[in-house]
Amino acid sequence: MPAPKRLQRRANMARVLRYCLESPRTLSDIAQQCSITRPAAESVVSDLADLGWITEVAPPQGFTSLGRPAAFYGMATDAGHVLSLDIGAHHITAMSADLSGKILDERSINIDEDCSADTRIDVAVDLTNEVREHTTCGTAWTCAVASPGVQHDGRVVYFGGEGMPGWQGLALDQIFSDRLGVRVRTAGDCALGARGESWKGAASQYSDVVFILAGRRTGAASVIDGRVREGLMGSAGLIGELPCIRWKDLESETFVSHRFAGRTPTREELFEGALVAHDGDADYQGAIAEYAHILAQGTAAMILAIAPQCVVIGGQFARYASLFYDQLVDDLTDLCPFMPHVAASTLGRRAVALGGIRLGLDDIFDQITRLVTHADYFPSISPNTLWK
């Protein structure tokens, strides 16, 4: 049985909206790519323009026409934006983007891991407000807040790392919604790092991705069919809790204590030392190999469980990936019968905030899809019509 005409019309509007937000389109493009007639395309574009979503825009740069130029339709300048807030132990990043995903403003600040939760929240709010002041394309639809630990129902339900006193148990969604006056979605920073890399980073060509956080903390997360796998209470990816995997030895900096007399180097000192050490320095070579062996254990567990198309090594130590990449891949090849592509992050610290932007955009379009099916209207560009 065909869908009711009103439902089909709303579905066409959602499809055309997403298509036009990617880049300016002509009516012919819209009709062809969205599988609707030219008259239907005209009608849908008119409806979306009346609701404030799209408008007639200038042709794309470089476009030429021999005859009368076709009209192009794209996102209205005041259609709104999304916000992303990455709150880490050592830094805070705020970012905004329009509904096409174009980054509009981005600011970051370093912060001490031992500062109070109240101070960390105040700094995050102030930084986000600075970004909002420099973002002029309409109202904020939503804000994604990333945090270390496991997030469930907007609350930090588990925090396995060091620093950030008073953070576990905070209802981040309520706190930031009250302070910023906008809808808030929360997620783990590792999960959003995975989403950022699968959207605009080293795994942008893949839909099933494992992200390994190789930073002061060591963690894992996955994206399946283009969406973060949250699991029970947001806990998917806690591979490092298994003692036999030894990821906690990496975090405690004890994994190579037997190789160096006196003070054991931190991982950063180890990597920096390996960069300048002579080729024959057995201590540094052995320590780097051991780091790769340990990192491979948890990575292999994720690969064997999820069978991703791509594994991305991210976090602050990804910039040293050239030192341990070959050993890591060799170890994974020994452990995994079906090997995915393995790549180092191309986004660095930005991966988490970019993943938050993508989460916010997905939040909007998921809600539009729900309204198409379950409501009798298509929302305008007012957030109140989307979330009511």
Buried (B, 14 or more C-beta within 10 A) or exposed (E): EEEEEEBBBBBBBBBBBBBBBEEBBBBEBBBEBBEBEEEBBBBBBEBBBEBBBBBEBEBEEEEEEEEEEBEBBBBBEEBBBBBBBBBBBBBBBBBBBBBBBEBBBBBBEEBEBEBEBEEBBEBBBBBBEBBBEEBEBBBBBBBBBBBBBBBBEBBBBBBBBBBBEBBBEBBBBEBBBEBBEBBBBBBBBBBBBBBBBBBBBBBBEBBBBBBBBBBBBBBBBBBBEBBBBBBEEBBBBBBBEEEEBBBBBBBEBEBBEEBBEEEBBEBEEBBEBBEEBEEEEEBBBEBBBBBBBBBBBBBBBBBEEBEBBBBBBBBBBBEBBEBBBEBBBBBBEEBBEEEBBBBBBBBBBBBBBBBBBBBBBBBBBEBBBEBBEEBEEBBBBBBEBBEE
